[in-house]
């Protein structure tokens, strides 16, 4: 019954109020980084299911930058000359957003737009907060506990300075949400490391420190960062409903943007 209802809703969404047929929406292509950890692919597929539930009739596809199939070029090739919006499952600006994804889009025959990275955004902050609460963070905290508490926002890391700007913005928003200091830290390619951030907070008298996992899915980096936590470690953002809403928000932003117009990408030289 649910399948029939979904199919009916998809068909009706293509019919306008005056009875004329609307054009099909551009496909949403989730662009994952890829991971050797099988939990990552399983998590992204669950996220895709949530997105489809929220937006029946929207074609949702997946392409990876590396390590997992389907790879992004293969996903785009399967779309032919159709319209697609590429939504990176990445949390900040960096090489993949600025180079890898645009190059793959330019090499395809599809009419594409590329959405911005997921972060920073208030929906990410609410998801981080929810994951911390799931791990044991108290929603109500007295002044004494607040004075000794803190959070390390553990992210993947990038050599691109704009990535650190984006992560720092998320850390500030989360600090406002929690009412305690939040220090961004990185698993690779940037400083400080998670252990260094934990030591810095301890030096400020913050001994009740949680690690917030600023990763879209489980993997080696998220596991290593969680292992360093002196108290609680939150799960990655994963397939939280807030993530599904944020993906659709980035998709809608890209579709609505007036520039650039939908154009067929030409193969780069």
Secondary structure, DSSP 8 states (H G I E B T S, - for coil): -HHHHHHHHHHHTTB-TTS-B-----EEEEEE---SSHHHHHHHHHHHHHHHHHSTT--EEEEESSSSSSBHHHHHHHTTT-EEEEEE--SS-SHIIIIIHHHHHHTSSSEEEE---S-S-HHHHHHHHHHHHHHT--SS--HHHHHTEEEEEEE---SSHHHHHHHHHHHHHHHHHHTSEEEEEESSSSSSBHHHHHHHHHHTT--EEEEEE--SS-SHHHHHHHHT-SS-B---STT-HHHHHHHHHHHHHHHH--SS---B-----
